[in-house]
Amino acid sequence: MDHRAYDALNRPARTAPSPRHPGVVLLSAVLWLLTSLSVSWLCFLVGMTALWGAASGEPVGGFLLCCAAVLCGGAGVFVAVCRAPAVRRMSGDVRSLLLGALACPVPLVLAAAAWFSVG
């Protein structure tokens, strides 16, 4: 047997890189940026509200507990979707776009409502 044929048949397989879709990557980045900005604004607003409430002598434990429960519930749902077998089989670009589209609307709407109600 020819040694070149043996080497070609027994070398490790090389997988082709998946094609990149710049539109999907850009849209995913925009969605995640909007999500992170809105979550940051909401965290700042909750922290300032708790600080002002504590400074005025109001009990803020129930407010912070409610916010923490909503955050944990949302994170649990998000992790459950991330761990779903159908989502795990997706390519990285499409998975990031799907998860960004699921994560973006709720914090964005809450942050916009808080922005306009706070002033």
Residue frames as a rotation matrix with the C-alpha (Angstrom) as fourth column:
MET 1
0.586 0.810 0.000 0.00
0.810 -0.586 0.000 0.00
0.000 0.000 -1.000 0.00
ASP 2
-0.077 -0.569 0.819 1.21
0.497 -0.734 -0.463 3.47
0.864 0.371 0.339 -0.83
HIS 3
-0.509 -0.183 -0.841 2.16
0.859 -0.161 -0.485 5.42
-0.046 -0.970 0.239 2.31
ARG 4
-0.979 0.198 0.051 0.53
-0.191 -0.974 0.120 8.63
0.073 0.108 0.991 0.96
ALA 5
-0.218 0.946 -0.240 -2.82
-0.236 0.187 0.954 6.87
0.947 0.265 0.182 0.61
TYR 6
-0.057 0.141 -0.988 -2.47
0.820 0.571 0.034 5.44
0.569 -0.809 -0.148 4.11
ASP 7
-0.833 -0.306 -0.461 -1.69
0.523 -0.708 -0.475 8.91
-0.181 -0.637 0.749 5.54
ALA 8
-0.815 0.566 0.124 -4.62
-0.408 -0.713 0.571 10.47
0.412 0.414 0.812 3.67
LEU 9
-0.015 0.859 -0.512 -7.05
0.026 0.512 0.858 7.86
1.000 -0.001 -0.030 4.96
ASN 10
0.215 0.054 -0.975 -5.87
0.849 0.483 0.214 7.86
0.482 -0.874 0.058 8.58
ARG 11
-0.851 -0.483 0.206 -5.23
0.329 -0.796 -0.508 11.52
0.410 -0.364 0.836 9.34
PRO 12
-0.557 0.673 -0.486 -7.65
0.507 -0.188 -0.841 13.43
-0.657 -0.715 -0.237 11.58
ALA 13
0.037 0.686 0.727 -10.71
0.988 -0.133 0.076 14.77
0.149 0.716 -0.683 9.84
ARG 14
-0.929 -0.271 -0.253 -10.76
0.295 -0.953 -0.063 18.47
-0.224 -0.134 0.965 9.07
THR 15
0.054 0.998 0.022 -14.12
0.906 -0.039 -0.421 20.13
-0.420 0.043 -0.907 9.38
ALA 16
-0.405 -0.114 0.907 -14.97
0.673 -0.709 0.212 23.04
0.619 0.696 0.363 7.18
PRO 17
-0.902 0.106 -0.418 -15.64
0.257 -0.646 -0.719 26.30
-0.347 -0.756 0.556 9.04
SER 18
0.022 0.988 0.152 -19.24
0.912 0.043 -0.409 27.36
-0.410 0.148 -0.900 9.05
PRO 19
-0.365 -0.138 0.921 -20.05
0.700 -0.693 0.173 30.29
0.614 0.707 0.349 6.79
ARG 20
-0.684 0.088 -0.724 -20.46
0.526 -0.628 -0.573 33.63
-0.505 -0.773 0.383 8.54
HIS 21
0.064 0.764 0.642 -23.54
0.887 -0.338 0.313 35.72
0.456 0.550 -0.700 7.91
PRO 22
-0.842 -0.539 0.025 -22.61
0.462 -0.745 -0.482 39.34
0.278 -0.394 0.876 8.65
GLY 23
-0.363 0.787 0.500 -26.23
-0.383 -0.615 0.689 40.51
0.849 0.058 0.524 8.71
VAL 24
0.561 0.556 -0.612 -27.17
0.262 0.583 0.769 37.95
0.785 -0.592 0.181 11.35
VAL 25
-0.166 -0.720 -0.674 -24.10
0.947 0.076 -0.314 38.79
0.277 -0.690 0.669 13.43
LEU 26
-0.871 -0.157 0.466 -24.80
0.117 -0.986 -0.115 42.54
0.478 -0.046 0.877 13.22
LEU 27
0.033 0.968 0.247 -28.47
-0.379 -0.216 0.900 42.16
0.925 -0.124 0.360 14.13
SER 28
0.486 0.066 -0.871 -27.55
0.622 0.674 0.399 39.88
0.613 -0.736 0.287 17.02
ALA 29
-0.567 -0.772 -0.289 -25.00
0.779 -0.388 -0.492 42.42
0.267 -0.504 0.821 18.29
VAL 30
-0.665 0.397 0.633 -27.58
-0.269 -0.917 0.293 45.22
0.697 0.024 0.717 18.12
LEU 31
0.419 0.876 -0.239 -30.16
-0.100 0.306 0.947 43.16
0.902 -0.373 0.216 20.02
TRP 32
0.296 -0.369 -0.881 -27.67
0.871 0.483 0.090 42.24
0.393 -0.794 0.464 22.74
LEU 33
-0.798 -0.562 0.217 -26.49
0.452 -0.796 -0.401 45.85
0.398 -0.222 0.890 23.00
LEU 34
-0.265 0.797 0.543 -30.06
-0.448 -0.600 0.662 47.05
0.854 -0.067 0.516 23.47
THR 35
0.592 0.473 -0.652 -30.65
0.269 0.647 0.714 44.33
0.760 -0.598 0.256 26.04
SER 36
-0.131 -0.724 -0.678 -27.54
0.942 0.122 -0.312 45.15
0.309 -0.679 0.666 28.04
LEU 37
-0.837 -0.153 0.525 -28.25
0.085 -0.985 -0.152 48.89
0.540 -0.083 0.837 28.00
SER 38
0.061 0.948 0.313 -31.84
-0.448 -0.254 0.857 48.44
0.892 -0.193 0.409 29.14
VAL 39
0.570 0.088 -0.817 -30.90
0.557 0.689 0.463 45.96
0.604 -0.719 0.344 31.88
SER 40
-0.531 -0.817 -0.225 -28.17
0.769 -0.353 -0.533 48.34
0.356 -0.456 0.816 33.06
TRP 41
-0.624 0.378 0.684 -30.66
-0.305 -0.924 0.232 51.22
0.719 -0.064 0.692 33.22
LEU 42
0.469 0.866 -0.173 -33.15
-0.195 0.293 0.936 49.09
0.861 -0.405 0.307 35.15
CYS 43
0.246 -0.461 -0.853 -30.48
0.852 0.522 -0.037 47.94
0.463 -0.717 0.521 37.62
PHE 44
-0.811 -0.534 0.241 -29.39
0.394 -0.802 -0.449 51.54
0.432 -0.269 0.861 38.16
LEU 45
-0.297 0.789 0.538 -32.99
-0.469 -0.611 0.637 52.65
0.832 -0.064 0.551 38.67
VAL 46
0.625 0.508 -0.592 -33.74
0.202 0.628 0.752 49.86
0.754 -0.590 0.290 41.15
GLY 47
-0.129 -0.775 -0.618 -30.52
0.914 0.149 -0.377 50.56
0.384 -0.614 0.690 43.04
MET 48
-0.853 -0.170 0.493 -31.20
0.064 -0.973 -0.224 54.29
0.518 -0.159 0.841 43.26
THR 49
0.115 0.970 0.216 -34.79
-0.407 -0.152 0.901 53.68
0.906 -0.191 0.377 44.33
ALA 50
0.551 0.029 -0.834 -33.63
0.588 0.696 0.412 51.31
0.593 -0.717 0.367 47.06
LEU 51
-0.524 -0.824 -0.214 -30.96
0.773 -0.356 -0.525 53.77
0.356 -0.440 0.824 48.17
TRP 52
-0.675 0.331 0.660 -33.39
-0.283 -0.942 0.183 56.70
0.681 -0.063 0.729 48.33
GLY 53
0.428 0.883 -0.195 -35.96
-0.188 0.298 0.936 54.57
0.884 -0.364 0.293 50.13
ALA 54
0.291 -0.405 -0.867 -33.43
0.842 0.539 0.031 53.40
0.455 -0.739 0.497 52.68
ALA 55
-0.760 -0.620 0.192 -32.16
0.486 -0.739 -0.466 56.95
0.431 -0.261 0.864 53.17
SER 56
-0.418 0.682 0.600 -35.70
-0.538 -0.718 0.441 58.17
0.732 -0.138 0.667 53.91
GLY 57
-0.727 0.049 0.685 -36.30
-0.638 0.323 -0.699 55.36
-0.256 -0.945 -0.203 56.39
GLU 58
0.382 0.884 -0.269 -38.72
-0.923 0.350 -0.161 53.33
-0.048 0.309 0.950 54.28
PRO 59
0.060 -0.336 0.940 -38.48
-0.222 0.914 0.340 49.53
-0.973 -0.229 -0.020 54.29
VAL 60
0.146 -0.097 -0.984 -37.01
-0.975 -0.183 -0.127 48.44
-0.168 0.978 -0.121 50.95
GLY 61
-0.659 -0.459 0.597 -36.62
-0.440 0.878 0.189 44.70
-0.610 -0.138 -0.780 51.56
GLY 62
0.115 0.797 0.592 -39.92
0.261 0.551 -0.793 43.77
-0.959 0.246 -0.144 49.90
PHE 63
0.768 0.127 -0.628 -39.15
-0.478 -0.540 -0.693 45.91
-0.427 0.832 -0.354 46.85
LEU 64
-0.164 -0.929 -0.332 -35.70
-0.980 0.116 0.160 44.38
-0.110 0.352 -0.929 46.40
LEU 65
-0.557 0.034 0.830 -37.06
-0.168 0.974 -0.153 40.88
-0.813 -0.224 -0.537 47.00
CYS 66
0.551 0.820 0.151 -39.69
0.085 0.125 -0.989 41.38
-0.830 0.558 -0.001 44.30
CYS 67
0.594 -0.408 -0.694 -37.06
-0.794 -0.436 -0.424 42.67
-0.130 0.802 -0.583 41.85
ALA 68
-0.509 -0.834 0.215 -34.77
-0.803 0.549 0.232 39.74
-0.311 -0.054 -0.949 42.65
ALA 69
-0.200 0.517 0.833 -37.61
0.053 0.854 -0.517 37.24
-0.978 -0.059 -0.198 42.18
VAL 70
0.827 0.497 -0.265 -38.47
-0.191 -0.195 -0.962 38.69
-0.529 0.846 -0.066 38.77
LEU 71
0.226 -0.843 -0.488 -34.81
-0.974 -0.208 -0.092 38.63
-0.024 0.496 -0.868 37.76
CYS 72
-0.630 -0.467 0.620 -34.33
-0.527 0.844 0.100 35.02
-0.570 -0.263 -0.778 38.89
GLY 73
0.215 0.801 0.559 -37.53
0.108 0.550 -0.828 33.93
-0.971 0.238 0.031 37.16
GLY 74
0.840 0.073 -0.537 -36.51
-0.476 -0.375 -0.796 35.56
-0.260 0.924 -0.280 33.89
ALA 75
-0.150 -0.974 -0.169 -33.00
-0.987 0.137 0.090 34.12
-0.064 0.180 -0.982 34.11
GLY 76
-0.429 0.051 0.902 -34.43
-0.256 0.951 -0.175 30.66
-0.866 -0.306 -0.395 34.76
VAL 77
0.667 0.717 0.205 -36.66
0.065 0.218 -0.974 30.81
-0.743 0.662 0.099 31.70
PHE 78
0.634 -0.494 -0.594 -33.77
-0.772 -0.445 -0.454 32.10
-0.040 0.747 -0.664 29.60
VAL 79
-0.461 -0.836 0.297 -31.44
-0.824 0.527 0.206 29.31
-0.328 -0.150 -0.933 30.74
ALA 80
-0.052 0.519 0.853 -34.16
0.006 0.854 -0.520 26.72
-0.999 -0.022 -0.048 30.07
VAL 81
0.912 0.353 -0.209 -34.47
-0.174 -0.128 -0.976 27.99
-0.372 0.927 -0.055 26.50
CYS 82
0.235 -0.910 -0.340 -30.67
-0.972 -0.221 -0.081 28.00
-0.002 0.350 -0.937 26.11
ARG 83
-0.585 -0.508 0.633 -30.49
-0.608 0.790 0.072 24.38
-0.537 -0.343 -0.771 27.22
ALA 84
0.535 0.821 0.199 -33.24
-0.421 0.463 -0.780 23.15
-0.732 0.333 0.594 24.90
PRO 85
-0.062 -0.616 0.786 -31.88
0.422 0.697 0.580 20.54
-0.904 0.368 0.217 22.47
ALA 86
0.554 0.315 0.771 -33.26
0.829 -0.129 -0.543 22.30
-0.071 0.940 -0.333 19.42
VAL 87
0.974 -0.227 0.007 -31.51
-0.227 -0.974 -0.010 25.53
0.009 0.009 -1.000 20.38
ARG 88
0.346 -0.899 0.268 -28.24
-0.349 0.142 0.926 23.78
-0.871 -0.414 -0.265 21.17
ARG 89
0.117 -0.262 0.958 -28.19
0.726 0.681 0.098 22.23
-0.678 0.684 0.270 17.69
MET 90
0.953 0.267 0.145 -28.35
0.296 -0.700 -0.650 25.65
-0.072 0.662 -0.746 16.00
SER 91
0.078 -0.935 0.347 -25.27
0.760 -0.169 -0.627 27.36
0.645 0.313 0.697 14.65
GLY 92
-0.413 -0.360 -0.836 -23.70
0.881 -0.391 -0.267 29.94
-0.230 -0.847 0.479 16.93
ASP 93
-0.994 0.023 0.110 -24.83
0.017 -0.937 0.350 32.94
0.112 0.350 0.930 14.89
VAL 94
-0.300 0.953 -0.034 -28.45
-0.089 0.007 0.996 31.88
0.950 0.301 0.083 14.68
ARG 95
0.072 0.277 -0.958 -28.52
0.874 0.446 0.194 30.81
0.481 -0.851 -0.210 18.33
SER 96
-0.731 -0.402 -0.551 -27.20
0.624 -0.719 -0.305 34.21
-0.274 -0.567 0.777 19.41
LEU 97
-0.865 0.465 0.188 -29.80
-0.247 -0.721 0.647 35.97
0.437 0.513 0.739 17.27
LEU 98
-0.030 0.898 -0.440 -32.64
0.259 0.432 0.864 33.85
0.965 -0.088 -0.245 18.66
LEU 99
-0.026 -0.027 -0.999 -31.58
0.989 0.148 -0.030 34.34
0.149 -0.989 0.023 22.27
GLY 100
-0.928 -0.311 -0.206 -31.06
0.331 -0.940 -0.075 38.05
-0.170 -0.138 0.976 21.72
ALA 101
-0.612 0.773 0.165 -34.54
-0.246 -0.384 0.890 38.33
0.751 0.504 0.425 20.21
LEU 102
0.206 0.684 -0.700 -35.98
0.570 0.498 0.654 36.52
0.796 -0.534 -0.287 23.23
ALA 103
-0.182 -0.379 -0.907 -34.01
0.981 -0.138 -0.139 38.54
-0.072 -0.915 0.397 25.78
CYS 104
-0.870 -0.382 0.311 -34.44
0.437 -0.890 0.131 42.02
0.226 0.250 0.941 24.30
PRO 105
-0.274 0.790 0.548 -38.15
0.252 -0.491 0.834 42.99
0.928 0.366 -0.064 24.34
VAL 106
0.538 0.600 -0.593 -39.07
0.705 0.066 0.706 42.76
0.463 -0.797 -0.387 28.02
PRO 107
-0.041 -0.563 -0.825 -36.17
0.866 -0.432 0.252 44.78
-0.499 -0.704 0.505 29.49
LEU 108
-0.855 -0.294 0.427 -36.35
0.494 -0.711 0.500 47.26
0.157 0.639 0.753 26.62
VAL 109
-0.030 0.927 0.374 -40.06
0.351 -0.340 0.872 47.94
0.936 0.157 -0.315 27.16
LEU 110
0.591 0.224 -0.775 -39.60
0.799 -0.023 0.602 48.16
0.117 -0.974 -0.192 30.93
ALA 111
-0.391 -0.816 -0.426 -36.63
0.813 -0.524 0.255 50.52
-0.431 -0.247 0.868 30.56
ALA 112
-0.747 0.175 0.641 -38.50
0.361 -0.704 0.612 52.74
0.558 0.689 0.463 28.10
ALA 113
0.357 0.934 -0.023 -41.54
0.461 -0.155 0.874 52.86
0.813 -0.322 -0.485 30.39
ALA 114
0.412 -0.293 -0.863 -39.33
0.877 -0.131 0.463 53.66
-0.249 -0.947 0.202 33.38
TRP 115
-0.680 -0.717 0.152 -37.47
0.727 -0.634 0.262 56.31
-0.092 0.289 0.953 31.40
PHE 116
-0.519 0.542 0.661 -40.66
0.208 -0.670 0.713 58.12
0.829 0.507 0.235 30.42
SER 117
0.570 0.765 -0.298 -42.30
0.485 -0.020 0.874 57.77
0.663 -0.643 -0.383 33.83
VAL 118
0.184 -0.589 -0.787 -39.22
0.926 -0.163 0.339 58.94
-0.328 -0.792 0.516 35.75
GLY 119
0.929 0.285 -0.236 -38.61
0.195 -0.919 -0.342 61.85
-0.315 0.272 -0.909 33.40
